[in-house]
Amino acid sequence: MVATILIIMAGVGYLGQKKFLGRTIGNAYAVSSIATTIVSTVGARQGFGIFAIIGLIYPVLTLVLLNTTFKEDLTN
């Protein structure tokens, strides 16, 4: 539920190119989503399957793109 709220706030920040809502909240979403995926994978003892990989793709891309490619675009 927290990740859902964070991703909605980050999406609004991305569209408005706001530094706090876009970059900071986007990074918070990515870190919380990665942590949730890791905890659920370890806790469920399912192993590292396709759903864990899918659950990690978007947050990892978010971290990489926000902190490299789009770093200067979110300036407000």
N, CA, C and O atoms as a Tripos MOL2 file, in Angstrom:
@<TRIPOS>MOLECULE
protein
  304   303    76     0     0
PROTEIN
NO_CHARGES

@<TRIPOS>ATOM
      1 N           0.8250   -1.1870    0.0000 N.3       1 MET1
      2 CA          0.0000    0.0000    0.0000 C.3       1 MET1
      3 C           0.8740    1.2570    0.0000 C.2       1 MET1
      4 O           0.5680    2.2290   -0.6910 O.2       1 MET1
      5 N           1.9450    1.2360    0.7640 N.am      2 VAL2
      6 CA          2.8530    2.3780    0.8180 C.3       2 VAL2
      7 C           3.4950    2.6000   -0.5490 C.2       2 VAL2
      8 O           3.6110    3.7370   -1.0060 O.2       2 VAL2
      9 N           3.9090    1.5170   -1.1970 N.am      3 ALA3
     10 CA          4.5340    1.6310   -2.5160 C.3       3 ALA3
     11 C           3.5560    2.2130   -3.5280 C.2       3 ALA3
     12 O           3.9580    2.9740   -4.4080 O.2       3 ALA3
     13 N           2.2780    1.8670   -3.4130 N.am      4 THR4
     14 CA          1.2660    2.4010   -4.3280 C.3       4 THR4
     15 C           1.1210    3.9040   -4.1630 C.2       4 THR4
     16 O           1.0600    4.6350   -5.1510 O.2       4 THR4
     17 N           1.0680    4.3640   -2.9400 N.am      5 ILE5
     18 CA          0.9620    5.8090   -2.6790 C.3       5 ILE5
     19 C           2.2150    6.5270   -3.1690 C.2       5 ILE5
     20 O           2.1270    7.5980   -3.7700 O.2       5 ILE5
     21 N           3.3780    5.9390   -2.9130 N.am      6 LEU6
     22 CA          4.6300    6.5620   -3.3500 C.3       6 LEU6
     23 C           4.7160    6.6400   -4.8630 C.2       6 LEU6
     24 O           5.1690    7.6540   -5.3950 O.2       6 LEU6
     25 N           4.2940    5.5970   -5.5760 N.am      7 ILE7
     26 CA          4.4010    5.6180   -7.0360 C.3       7 ILE7
     27 C           3.4230    6.6230   -7.6520 C.2       7 ILE7
     28 O           3.7310    7.2350   -8.6750 O.2       7 ILE7
     29 N           2.2480    6.7980   -7.0400 N.am      8 ILE8
     30 CA          1.3010    7.8080   -7.5370 C.3       8 ILE8
     31 C           1.8680    9.2050   -7.3270 C.2       8 ILE8
     32 O           1.8110   10.0430   -8.2270 O.2       8 ILE8
     33 N           2.4140    9.4560   -6.1420 N.am      9 MET9
     34 CA          3.0190   10.7700   -5.8690 C.3       9 MET9
     35 C           4.2140   11.0140   -6.7910 C.2       9 MET9
     36 O           4.3980   12.1250   -7.2880 O.2       9 MET9
     37 N           5.0180    9.9880   -7.0170 N.am     10 ALA10
     38 CA          6.1720   10.1380   -7.9010 C.3      10 ALA10
     39 C           5.7280   10.3980   -9.3290 C.2      10 ALA10
     40 O           6.3430   11.2030  -10.0280 O.2      10 ALA10
     41 N           4.6780    9.7350   -9.7720 N.am     11 GLY11
     42 CA          4.1590    9.9620  -11.1240 C.3      11 GLY11
     43 C           3.7130   11.3950  -11.3300 C.2      11 GLY11
     44 O           3.9670   11.9810  -12.3820 O.2      11 GLY11
     45 N           3.0480   11.9650  -10.3320 N.am     12 VAL12
     46 CA          2.6490   13.3790  -10.3960 C.3      12 VAL12
     47 C           3.8880   14.2600  -10.4580 C.2      12 VAL12
     48 O           3.9190   15.2410  -11.2020 O.2      12 VAL12
     49 N           4.9030   13.9180   -9.6830 N.am     13 GLY13
     50 CA          6.1510   14.6780   -9.6960 C.3      13 GLY13
     51 C           6.8960   14.5620  -11.0130 C.2      13 GLY13
     52 O           7.4990   15.5310  -11.4750 O.2      13 GLY13
     53 N           6.8590   13.3650  -11.6270 N.am     14 TYR14
     54 CA          7.5080   13.1910  -12.9390 C.3      14 TYR14
     55 C           6.8460   14.0820  -13.9740 C.2      14 TYR14
     56 O           7.5200   14.7650  -14.7450 O.2      14 TYR14
     57 N           5.5210   14.0700  -13.9840 N.am     15 LEU15
     58 CA          4.7950   14.8730  -14.9720 C.3      15 LEU15
     59 C           5.0210   16.3660  -14.7730 C.2      15 LEU15
     60 O           5.1280   17.1160  -15.7430 O.2      15 LEU15
     61 N           5.0950   16.7960  -13.5190 N.am     16 GLY16
     62 CA          5.3240   18.2050  -13.2220 C.3      16 GLY16
     63 C           6.7920   18.5770  -13.1530 C.2      16 GLY16
     64 O           7.1300   19.7390  -12.9230 O.2      16 GLY16
     65 N           7.6720   17.5980  -13.3500 N.am     17 GLN17
     66 CA          9.1220   17.7710  -13.2680 C.3      17 GLN17
     67 C           9.5330   18.4600  -11.9700 C.2      17 GLN17
     68 O          10.3100   19.4140  -11.9770 O.2      17 GLN17
     69 N           9.0000   17.9630  -10.8640 N.am     18 LYS18
     70 CA          9.3180   18.4830   -9.5440 C.3      18 LYS18
     71 C          10.4220   17.6530   -8.9160 C.2      18 LYS18
     72 O          10.4020   16.4240   -8.9820 O.2      18 LYS18
     73 N          11.3810   18.3290   -8.3100 N.am     19 LYS19
     74 CA         12.5240   17.6190   -7.7380 C.3      19 LYS19
     75 C          12.1160   16.7390   -6.5640 C.2      19 LYS19
     76 O          12.4880   15.5670   -6.5130 O.2      19 LYS19
     77 N          11.3530   17.2920   -5.6130 N.am     20 PHE20
     78 CA         11.0070   16.4970   -4.4340 C.3      20 PHE20
     79 C          10.0290   15.3810   -4.7900 C.2      20 PHE20
     80 O          10.2880   14.2140   -4.4960 O.2      20 PHE20
     81 N           8.9140   15.7290   -5.4170 N.am     21 LEU21
     82 CA          7.9190   14.7080   -5.7380 C.3      21 LEU21
     83 C           8.4300   13.7180   -6.7740 C.2      21 LEU21
     84 O           8.1350   12.5260   -6.6860 O.2      21 LEU21
     85 N           9.1720   14.1810   -7.7320 N.am     22 GLY22
     86 CA          9.6630   13.2850   -8.7640 C.3      22 GLY22
     87 C          10.8560   12.4710   -8.3260 C.2      22 GLY22
     88 O          10.7930   11.2430   -8.2650 O.2      22 GLY22
     89 N          11.9190   13.1390   -8.0290 N.am     23 ARG23
     90 CA         13.1770   12.4310   -7.7640 C.3      23 ARG23
     91 C          13.2220   11.7960   -6.3760 C.2      23 ARG23
     92 O          13.5520   10.6170   -6.2460 O.2      23 ARG23
     93 N          12.8970   12.5580   -5.3530 N.am     24 THR24
     94 CA         13.0130   12.0400   -3.9900 C.3      24 THR24
     95 C          11.9820   10.9480   -3.7090 C.2      24 THR24
     96 O          12.3270    9.8800   -3.2030 O.2      24 THR24
     97 N          10.7420   11.2100   -4.0310 N.am     25 ILE25
     98 CA          9.6950   10.2140   -3.8000 C.3      25 ILE25
     99 C           9.8740    9.0360   -4.7540 C.2      25 ILE25
    100 O           9.5850    7.9000   -4.3780 O.2      25 ILE25
    101 N          10.3380    9.2760   -5.9680 N.am     26 GLY26
    102 CA         10.6240    8.1850   -6.9020 C.3      26 GLY26
    103 C          11.7110    7.2660   -6.3790 C.2      26 GLY26
    104 O          11.6050    6.0450   -6.4960 O.2      26 GLY26
    105 N          12.7540    7.8440   -5.8030 N.am     27 ASN27
    106 CA         13.8080    7.0350   -5.1940 C.3      27 ASN27
    107 C          13.2900    6.2720   -3.9810 C.2      27 ASN27
    108 O          13.6520    5.1130   -3.7770 O.2      27 ASN27
    109 N          12.4430    6.9130   -3.1750 N.am     28 ALA28
    110 CA         11.8640    6.2270   -2.0090 C.3      28 ALA28
    111 C          11.0000    5.0550   -2.4500 C.2      28 ALA28
    112 O          11.0390    3.9840   -1.8440 O.2      28 ALA28
    113 N          10.2140    5.2600   -3.5150 N.am     29 TYR29
    114 CA          9.4040    4.1630   -4.0480 C.3      29 TYR29
    115 C          10.2920    3.0120   -4.5040 C.2      29 TYR29
    116 O          10.0300    1.8570   -4.1710 O.2      29 TYR29
    117 N          11.3270    3.3180   -5.2540 N.am     30 ALA30
    118 CA         12.1850    2.2660   -5.8010 C.3      30 ALA30
    119 C          12.8490    1.4540   -4.7000 C.2      30 ALA30
    120 O          12.8910    0.2260   -4.7710 O.2      30 ALA30
    121 N          13.3650    2.1290   -3.6890 N.am     31 VAL31
    122 CA         14.0270    1.4260   -2.5870 C.3      31 VAL31
    123 C          13.0220    0.5780   -1.8140 C.2      31 VAL31
    124 O          13.3140   -0.5700   -1.4770 O.2      31 VAL31
    125 N          11.8400    1.1290   -1.5280 N.am     32 SER32
    126 CA         10.8410    0.3570   -0.7850 C.3      32 SER32
    127 C          10.3220   -0.8230   -1.5980 C.2      32 SER32
    128 O          10.0510   -1.8850   -1.0370 O.2      32 SER32
    129 N          10.1820   -0.6550   -2.8900 N.am     33 SER33
    130 CA          9.7170   -1.7450   -3.7390 C.3      33 SER33
    131 C          10.7570   -2.8620   -3.8390 C.2      33 SER33
    132 O          10.4090   -4.0420   -3.7980 O.2      33 SER33
    133 N          12.0130   -2.4950   -3.9690 N.am     34 ILE34
    134 CA         13.0830   -3.5010   -4.0060 C.3      34 ILE34
    135 C          13.1440   -4.2470   -2.6800 C.2      34 ILE34
    136 O          13.2810   -5.4700   -2.6630 O.2      34 ILE34
    137 N          13.0430   -3.5240   -1.5720 N.am     35 ALA35
    138 CA         13.0750   -4.1660   -0.2560 C.3      35 ALA35
    139 C          11.8800   -5.0990   -0.0730 C.2      35 ALA35
    140 O          12.0300   -6.1980    0.4620 O.2      35 ALA35
    141 N          10.7080   -4.6750   -0.5090 N.am     36 THR36
    142 CA          9.5140   -5.5100   -0.4080 C.3      36 THR36
    143 C           9.6550   -6.7840   -1.2200 C.2      36 THR36
    144 O           9.2830   -7.8610   -0.7550 O.2      36 THR36
    145 N          10.1850   -6.6730   -2.4180 N.am     37 THR37
    146 CA         10.3760   -7.8440   -3.2670 C.3      37 THR37
    147 C          11.3660   -8.8160   -2.6400 C.2      37 THR37
    148 O          11.1440  -10.0270   -2.6530 O.2      37 THR37
    149 N          12.4450   -8.2960   -2.0990 N.am     38 ILE38
    150 CA         13.4490   -9.1600   -1.4740 C.3      38 ILE38
    151 C          12.8820   -9.8430   -0.2350 C.2      38 ILE38
    152 O          13.0740  -11.0440   -0.0450 O.2      38 ILE38
    153 N          12.1890   -9.0880    0.6060 N.am     39 VAL39
    154 CA         11.6140   -9.6640    1.8260 C.3      39 VAL39
    155 C          10.5580  -10.7110    1.4900 C.2      39 VAL39
    156 O          10.5170  -11.7700    2.1160 O.2      39 VAL39
    157 N           9.7070  -10.4270    0.5120 N.am     40 SER40
    158 CA          8.6740  -11.4020    0.1570 C.3      40 SER40
    159 C           9.2680  -12.6470   -0.4880 C.2      40 SER40
    160 O           8.7500  -13.7460   -0.2950 O.2      40 SER40
    161 N          10.3380  -12.4940   -1.2440 N.am     41 THR41
    162 CA         10.9920  -13.6500   -1.8550 C.3      41 THR41
    163 C          11.6490  -14.5210   -0.7960 C.2      41 THR41
    164 O          11.5410  -15.7460   -0.8460 O.2      41 THR41
    165 N          12.3200  -13.9070    0.1520 N.am     42 VAL42
    166 CA         12.9780  -14.6640    1.2170 C.3      42 VAL42
    167 C          11.9380  -15.2390    2.1850 C.2      42 VAL42
    168 O          12.0570  -16.3840    2.6210 O.2      42 VAL42
    169 N          10.9270  -14.4450    2.5150 N.am     43 GLY43
    170 CA          9.9120  -14.8810    3.4690 C.3      43 GLY43
    171 C           9.0270  -15.9900    2.9510 C.2      43 GLY43
    172 O           8.6310  -16.8710    3.7140 O.2      43 GLY43
    173 N           8.7120  -15.9660    1.6890 N.am     44 ALA44
    174 CA          7.8330  -16.9840    1.1180 C.3      44 ALA44
    175 C           8.5940  -18.2510    0.7560 C.2      44 ALA44
    176 O           7.9950  -19.3020    0.5310 O.2      44 ALA44
    177 N           9.9030  -18.1460    0.7030 N.am     45 ARG45
    178 CA         10.7730  -19.2790    0.3640 C.3      45 ARG45
    179 C          10.4130  -19.9030   -0.9770 C.2      45 ARG45
    180 O          10.5010  -21.1170   -1.1610 O.2      45 ARG45
    181 N          10.0100  -19.0560   -1.8990 N.am     46 GLN46
    182 CA          9.6610  -19.5160   -3.2390 C.3      46 GLN46
    183 C          10.8830  -19.5850   -4.1410 C.2      46 GLN46
    184 O          10.8700  -20.2580   -5.1720 O.2      46 GLN46
    185 N          11.8920  -18.9140   -3.7620 N.am     47 GLY47
    186 CA         13.0460  -18.8080   -4.6380 C.3      47 GLY47
    187 C          12.9470  -17.5490   -5.4760 C.2      47 GLY47
    188 O          11.9660  -16.8080   -5.4020 O.2      47 GLY47
    189 N          13.9510  -17.3250   -6.2520 N.am     48 PHE48
    190 CA         14.0240  -16.1250   -7.0740 C.3      48 PHE48
    191 C          13.4950  -16.4660   -8.4630 C.2      48 PHE48
    192 O          14.2590  -16.8380   -9.3540 O.2      48 PHE48
    193 N          12.1790  -16.3370   -8.6390 N.am     49 GLY49
    194 CA         11.5320  -16.7150   -9.8880 C.3      49 GLY49
    195 C          11.2310  -15.5310  -10.7730 C.2      49 GLY49
    196 O          11.7430  -14.4310  -10.5700 O.2      49 GLY49
    197 N          10.3890  -15.7770  -11.7610 N.am     50 ILE50
    198 CA         10.0530  -14.7630  -12.7600 C.3      50 ILE50
    199 C           9.3050  -13.5860  -12.1310 C.2      50 ILE50
    200 O           9.4970  -12.4430  -12.5470 O.2      50 ILE50
    201 N           8.4580  -13.8500  -11.1380 N.am     51 PHE51
    202 CA          7.7080  -12.7520  -10.5190 C.3      51 PHE51
    203 C           8.6210  -11.8310   -9.7090 C.2      51 PHE51
    204 O           8.3780  -10.6270   -9.6370 O.2      51 PHE51
    205 N           9.6380  -12.3730   -9.1170 N.am     52 ALA52
    206 CA         10.6080  -11.5450   -8.4020 C.3      52 ALA52
    207 C          11.3910  -10.6800   -9.3880 C.2      52 ALA52
    208 O          11.6730   -9.5140   -9.1100 O.2      52 ALA52
    209 N          11.7360  -11.2470  -10.5250 N.am     53 ILE53
    210 CA         12.4580  -10.4800  -11.5490 C.3      53 ILE53
    211 C          11.5830   -9.3530  -12.0800 C.2      53 ILE53
    212 O          12.0420   -8.2190  -12.2230 O.2      53 ILE53
    213 N          10.3270   -9.6640  -12.3720 N.am     54 ILE54
    214 CA          9.4010   -8.6340  -12.8600 C.3      54 ILE54
    215 C           9.2140   -7.5530  -11.7970 C.2      54 ILE54
    216 O           9.1290   -6.3690  -12.1230 O.2      54 ILE54
    217 N           9.1510   -7.9560  -10.5260 N.am     55 GLY55
    218 CA          8.9950   -6.9960   -9.4420 C.3      55 GLY55
    219 C          10.2050   -6.1110   -9.2210 C.2      55 GLY55
    220 O          10.1070   -5.0890   -8.5410 O.2      55 GLY55
    221 N          11.3420   -6.4840   -9.7810 N.am     56 LEU56
    222 CA         12.5650   -5.6920   -9.6110 C.3      56 LEU56
    223 C          12.9070   -4.8230  -10.8250 C.2      56 LEU56
    224 O          13.6770   -3.8700  -10.6980 O.2      56 LEU56
    225 N          12.3590   -5.1290  -11.9730 N.am     57 ILE57
    226 CA         12.7480   -4.4130  -13.1970 C.3      57 ILE57
    227 C          12.4210   -2.9240  -13.1200 C.2      57 ILE57
    228 O          13.3040   -2.0910  -13.3200 O.2      57 ILE57
    229 N          11.1650   -2.5770  -12.8320 N.am     58 TYR58
    230 CA         10.7800   -1.1670  -12.8140 C.3      58 TYR58
    231 C          11.4880   -0.3740  -11.7210 C.2      58 TYR58
    232 O          11.9780    0.7200  -12.0040 O.2      58 TYR58
    233 N          11.5670   -0.8700  -10.4870 N.am     59 PRO59
    234 CA         12.2740   -0.0930   -9.4550 C.3      59 PRO59
    235 C          13.7570    0.1190   -9.7740 C.2      59 PRO59
    236 O          14.2910    1.1990   -9.5220 O.2      59 PRO59
    237 N          14.4130   -0.8780  -10.3130 N.am     60 VAL60
    238 CA         15.8360   -0.7160  -10.6570 C.3      60 VAL60
    239 C          15.9870    0.2950  -11.7810 C.2      60 VAL60
    240 O          16.8740    1.1480  -11.7310 O.2      60 VAL60
    241 N          15.1320    0.2110  -12.7970 N.am     61 LEU61
    242 CA         15.1840    1.2060  -13.8780 C.3      61 LEU61
    243 C          14.8910    2.6060  -13.3460 C.2      61 LEU61
    244 O          15.5120    3.5780  -13.7750 O.2      61 LEU61
    245 N          13.9490    2.7090  -12.4140 N.am     62 THR62
    246 CA         13.6380    4.0050  -11.8140 C.3      62 THR62
    247 C          14.8590    4.5920  -11.1190 C.2      62 THR62
    248 O          15.1780    5.7650  -11.3140 O.2      62 THR62
    249 N          15.5390    3.7940  -10.3170 N.am     63 LEU63
    250 CA         16.7430    4.2830   -9.6340 C.3      63 LEU63
    251 C          17.8230    4.7130  -10.6170 C.2      63 LEU63
    252 O          18.4260    5.7750  -10.4620 O.2      63 LEU63
    253 N          18.0620    3.8920  -11.6180 N.am     64 VAL64
    254 CA         19.1240    4.1990  -12.5860 C.3      64 VAL64
    255 C          18.7930    5.4600  -13.3770 C.2      64 VAL64
    256 O          19.6300    6.3550  -13.4980 O.2      64 VAL64
    257 N          17.5830    5.5330  -13.9120 N.am     65 LEU65
    258 CA         17.2360    6.6740  -14.7650 C.3      65 LEU65
    259 C          17.0960    7.9760  -13.9820 C.2      65 LEU65
    260 O          17.5000    9.0320  -14.4690 O.2      65 LEU65
    261 N          16.5330    7.9170  -12.7790 N.am     66 LEU66
    262 CA         16.3820    9.1430  -11.9980 C.3      66 LEU66
    263 C          17.7160    9.7180  -11.5540 C.2      66 LEU66
    264 O          17.8620   10.9340  -11.4340 O.2      66 LEU66
    265 N          18.6800    8.8570  -11.3130 N.am     67 ASN67
    266 CA         19.9510    9.3270  -10.7770 C.3      67 ASN67
    267 C          21.0340    9.5000  -11.8350 C.2      67 ASN67
    268 O          22.1510    9.9020  -11.5090 O.2      67 ASN67
    269 N          20.7280    9.2060  -13.0830 N.am     68 THR68
    270 CA         21.7000    9.4250  -14.1590 C.3      68 THR68
    271 C          21.0890   10.2540  -15.2820 C.2      68 THR68
    272 O          21.4160   11.4310  -15.4290 O.2      68 THR68
    273 N          20.2260    9.6660  -16.0570 N.am     69 THR69
    274 CA         19.7110   10.2920  -17.2750 C.3      69 THR69
    275 C          18.8530   11.5190  -17.0000 C.2      69 THR69
    276 O          19.0710   12.5650  -17.6120 O.2      69 THR69
    277 N          17.8900   11.4190  -16.1000 N.am     70 PHE70
    278 CA         16.9400   12.5030  -15.8690 C.3      70 PHE70
    279 C          17.2790   13.3470  -14.6480 C.2      70 PHE70
    280 O          16.4220   14.0570  -14.1230 O.2      70 PHE70
    281 N          18.5110   13.2700  -14.2020 N.am     71 LYS71
    282 CA         18.9320   13.9850  -12.9920 C.3      71 LYS71
    283 C          18.7560   15.5010  -13.1400 C.2      71 LYS71
    284 O          18.2800   16.1560  -12.2120 O.2      71 LYS71
    285 N          19.1270   16.0570  -14.2740 N.am     72 GLU72
    286 CA         19.0540   17.5030  -14.4790 C.3      72 GLU72
    287 C          17.6570   17.9800  -14.8570 C.2      72 GLU72
    288 O          17.3580   19.1660  -14.7190 O.2      72 GLU72
    289 N          16.7900   17.0770  -15.3330 N.am     73 ASP73
    290 CA         15.4530   17.4830  -15.7630 C.3      73 ASP73
    291 C          14.5380   17.8430  -14.5920 C.2      73 ASP73
    292 O          13.6490   18.6820  -14.7380 O.2      73 ASP73
    293 N          14.7460   17.2240  -13.4480 N.am     74 LEU74
    294 CA         13.9110   17.4600  -12.2840 C.3      74 LEU74
    295 C          14.5990   18.4810  -11.3860 C.2      74 LEU74
    296 O          15.3270   18.1190  -10.4620 O.2      74 LEU74
    297 N          14.3620   19.7600  -11.6660 N.am     75 THR75
    298 CA         15.1130   20.8080  -10.9760 C.3      75 THR75
    299 C          14.2710   21.6600  -10.0560 C.2      75 THR75
    300 O          14.8370   22.3520   -9.2100 O.2      75 THR75
    301 N          12.9640   21.6550  -10.1640 N.am     76 ASN76
    302 CA         12.1210   22.5380   -9.3480 C.3      76 ASN76
    303 C          11.9940   22.0310   -7.9500 C.2      76 ASN76
    304 O          11.3200   22.6520   -7.1270 O.2      76 ASN76
@<TRIPOS>BOND
     1     1     2 1
     2     2     3 1
     3     3     4 2
     4     3     5 am
     5     5     6 1
     6     6     7 1
     7     7     8 2
     8     7     9 am
     9     9    10 1
    10    10    11 1
    11    11    12 2
    12    11    13 am
    13    13    14 1
    14    14    15 1
    15    15    16 2
    16    15    17 am
    17    17    18 1
    18    18    19 1
    19    19    20 2
    20    19    21 am
    21    21    22 1
    22    22    23 1
    23    23    24 2
    24    23    25 am
    25    25    26 1
    26    26    27 1
    27    27    28 2
    28    27    29 am
    29    29    30 1
    30    30    31 1
    31    31    32 2
    32    31    33 am
    33    33    34 1
    34    34    35 1
    35    35    36 2
    36    35    37 am
    37    37    38 1
    38    38    39 1
    39    39    40 2
    40    39    41 am
    41    41    42 1
    42    42    43 1
    43    43    44 2
    44    43    45 am
    45    45    46 1
    46    46    47 1
    47    47    48 2
    48    47    49 am
    49    49    50 1
    50    50    51 1
    51    51    52 2
    52    51    53 am
    53    53    54 1
    54    54    55 1
    55    55    56 2
    56    55    57 am
    57    57    58 1
    58    58    59 1
    59    59    60 2
    60    59    61 am
    61    61    62 1
    62    62    63 1
    63    63    64 2
    64    63    65 am
    65    65    66 1
    66    66    67 1
    67    67    68 2
    68    67    69 am
    69    69    70 1
    70    70    71 1
    71    71    72 2
    72    71    73 am
    73    73    74 1
    74    74    75 1
    75    75    76 2
    76    75    77 am
    77    77    78 1
    78    78    79 1
    79    79    80 2
    80    79    81 am
    81    81    82 1
    82    82    83 1
    83    83    84 2
    84    83    85 am
    85    85    86 1
    86    86    87 1
    87    87    88 2
    88    87    89 am
    89    89    90 1
    90    90    91 1
    91    91    92 2
    92    91    93 am
    93    93    94 1
    94    94    95 1
    95    95    96 2
    96    95    97 am
    97    97    98 1
    98    98    99 1
    99    99   100 2
   100    99   101 am
   101   101   102 1
   102   102   103 1
   103   103   104 2
   104   103   105 am
   105   105   106 1
   106   106   107 1
   107   107   108 2
   108   107   109 am
   109   109   110 1
   110   110   111 1
   111   111   112 2
   112   111   113 am
   113   113   114 1
   114   114   115 1
   115   115   116 2
   116   115   117 am
   117   117   118 1
   118   118   119 1
   119   119   120 2
   120   119   121 am
   121   121   122 1
   122   122   123 1
   123   123   124 2
   124   123   125 am
   125   125   126 1
   126   126   127 1
   127   127   128 2
   128   127   129 am
   129   129   130 1
   130   130   131 1
   131   131   132 2
   132   131   133 am
   133   133   134 1
   134   134   135 1
   135   135   136 2
   136   135   137 am
   137   137   138 1
   138   138   139 1
   139   139   140 2
   140   139   141 am
   141   141   142 1
   142   142   143 1
   143   143   144 2
   144   143   145 am
   145   145   146 1
   146   146   147 1
   147   147   148 2
   148   147   149 am
   149   149   150 1
   150   150   151 1
   151   151   152 2
   152   151   153 am
   153   153   154 1
   154   154   155 1
   155   155   156 2
   156   155   157 am
   157   157   158 1
   158   158   159 1
   159   159   160 2
   160   159   161 am
   161   161   162 1
   162   162   163 1
   163   163   164 2
   164   163   165 am
   165   165   166 1
   166   166   167 1
   167   167   168 2
   168   167   169 am
   169   169   170 1
   170   170   171 1
   171   171   172 2
   172   171   173 am
   173   173   174 1
   174   174   175 1
   175   175   176 2
   176   175   177 am
   177   177   178 1
   178   178   179 1
   179   179   180 2
   180   179   181 am
   181   181   182 1
   182   182   183 1
   183   183   184 2
   184   183   185 am
   185   185   186 1
   186   186   187 1
   187   187   188 2
   188   187   189 am
   189   189   190 1
   190   190   191 1
   191   191   192 2
   192   191   193 am
   193   193   194 1
   194   194   195 1
   195   195   196 2
   196   195   197 am
   197   197   198 1
   198   198   199 1
   199   199   200 2
   200   199   201 am
   201   201   202 1
   202   202   203 1
   203   203   204 2
   204   203   205 am
   205   205   206 1
   206   206   207 1
   207   207   208 2
   208   207   209 am
   209   209   210 1
   210   210   211 1
   211   211   212 2
   212   211   213 am
   213   213   214 1
   214   214   215 1
   215   215   216 2
   216   215   217 am
   217   217   218 1
   218   218   219 1
   219   219   220 2
   220   219   221 am
   221   221   222 1
   222   222   223 1
   223   223   224 2
   224   223   225 am
   225   225   226 1
   226   226   227 1
   227   227   228 2
   228   227   229 am
   229   229   230 1
   230   230   231 1
   231   231   232 2
   232   231   233 am
   233   233   234 1
   234   234   235 1
   235   235   236 2
   236   235   237 am
   237   237   238 1
   238   238   239 1
   239   239   240 2
   240   239   241 am
   241   241   242 1
   242   242   243 1
   243   243   244 2
   244   243   245 am
   245   245   246 1
   246   246   247 1
   247   247   248 2
   248   247   249 am
   249   249   250 1
   250   250   251 1
   251   251   252 2
   252   251   253 am
   253   253   254 1
   254   254   255 1
   255   255   256 2
   256   255   257 am
   257   257   258 1
   258   258   259 1
   259   259   260 2
   260   259   261 am
   261   261   262 1
   262   262   263 1
   263   263   264 2
   264   263   265 am
   265   265   266 1
   266   266   267 1
   267   267   268 2
   268   267   269 am
   269   269   270 1
   270   270   271 1
   271   271   272 2
   272   271   273 am
   273   273   274 1
   274   274   275 1
   275   275   276 2
   276   275   277 am
   277   277   278 1
   278   278   279 1
   279   279   280 2
   280   279   281 am
   281   281   282 1
   282   282   283 1
   283   283   284 2
   284   283   285 am
   285   285   286 1
   286   286   287 1
   287   287   288 2
   288   287   289 am
   289   289   290 1
   290   290   291 1
   291   291   292 2
   292   291   293 am
   293   293   294 1
   294   294   295 1
   295   295   296 2
   296   295   297 am
   297   297   298 1
   298   298   299 1
   299   299   300 2
   300   299   301 am
   301   301   302 1
   302   302   303 1
   303   303   304 2
@<TRIPOS>SUBSTRUCTURE
     1 MET1         2 RESIDUE 1 A MET
     2 VAL2         6 RESIDUE 1 A VAL
     3 ALA3        10 RESIDUE 1 A ALA
     4 THR4        14 RESIDUE 1 A THR
     5 ILE5        18 RESIDUE 1 A ILE
     6 LEU6        22 RESIDUE 1 A LEU
     7 ILE7        26 RESIDUE 1 A ILE
     8 ILE8        30 RESIDUE 1 A ILE
     9 MET9        34 RESIDUE 1 A MET
    10 ALA10       38 RESIDUE 1 A ALA
    11 GLY11       42 RESIDUE 1 A GLY
    12 VAL12       46 RESIDUE 1 A VAL
    13 GLY13       50 RESIDUE 1 A GLY
    14 TYR14       54 RESIDUE 1 A TYR
    15 LEU15       58 RESIDUE 1 A LEU
    16 GLY16       62 RESIDUE 1 A GLY
    17 GLN17       66 RESIDUE 1 A GLN
    18 LYS18       70 RESIDUE 1 A LYS
    19 LYS19       74 RESIDUE 1 A LYS
    20 PHE20       78 RESIDUE 1 A PHE
    21 LEU21       82 RESIDUE 1 A LEU
    22 GLY22       86 RESIDUE 1 A GLY
    23 ARG23       90 RESIDUE 1 A ARG
    24 THR24       94 RESIDUE 1 A THR
    25 ILE25       98 RESIDUE 1 A ILE
    26 GLY26      102 RESIDUE 1 A GLY
    27 ASN27      106 RESIDUE 1 A ASN
    28 ALA28      110 RESIDUE 1 A ALA
    29 TYR29      114 RESIDUE 1 A TYR
    30 ALA30      118 RESIDUE 1 A ALA
    31 VAL31      122 RESIDUE 1 A VAL
    32 SER32      126 RESIDUE 1 A SER
    33 SER33      130 RESIDUE 1 A SER
    34 ILE34      134 RESIDUE 1 A ILE
    35 ALA35      138 RESIDUE 1 A ALA
    36 THR36      142 RESIDUE 1 A THR
    37 THR37      146 RESIDUE 1 A THR
    38 ILE38      150 RESIDUE 1 A ILE
    39 VAL39      154 RESIDUE 1 A VAL
    40 SER40      158 RESIDUE 1 A SER
    41 THR41      162 RESIDUE 1 A THR
    42 VAL42      166 RESIDUE 1 A VAL
    43 GLY43      170 RESIDUE 1 A GLY
    44 ALA44      174 RESIDUE 1 A ALA
    45 ARG45      178 RESIDUE 1 A ARG
    46 GLN46      182 RESIDUE 1 A GLN
    47 GLY47      186 RESIDUE 1 A GLY
    48 PHE48      190 RESIDUE 1 A PHE
    49 GLY49      194 RESIDUE 1 A GLY
    50 ILE50      198 RESIDUE 1 A ILE
    51 PHE51      202 RESIDUE 1 A PHE
    52 ALA52      206 RESIDUE 1 A ALA
    53 ILE53      210 RESIDUE 1 A ILE
    54 ILE54      214 RESIDUE 1 A ILE
    55 GLY55      218 RESIDUE 1 A GLY
    56 LEU56      222 RESIDUE 1 A LEU
    57 ILE57      226 RESIDUE 1 A ILE
    58 TYR58      230 RESIDUE 1 A TYR
    59 PRO59      234 RESIDUE 1 A PRO
    60 VAL60      238 RESIDUE 1 A VAL
    61 LEU61      242 RESIDUE 1 A LEU
    62 THR62      246 RESIDUE 1 A THR
    63 LEU63      250 RESIDUE 1 A LEU
    64 VAL64      254 RESIDUE 1 A VAL
    65 LEU65      258 RESIDUE 1 A LEU
    66 LEU66      262 RESIDUE 1 A LEU
    67 ASN67      266 RESIDUE 1 A ASN
    68 THR68      270 RESIDUE 1 A THR
    69 THR69      274 RESIDUE 1 A THR
    70 PHE70      278 RESIDUE 1 A PHE
    71 LYS71      282 RESIDUE 1 A LYS
    72 GLU72      286 RESIDUE 1 A GLU
    73 ASP73      290 RESIDUE 1 A ASP
    74 LEU74      294 RESIDUE 1 A LEU
    75 THR75      298 RESIDUE 1 A THR
    76 ASN76      302 RESIDUE 1 A ASN
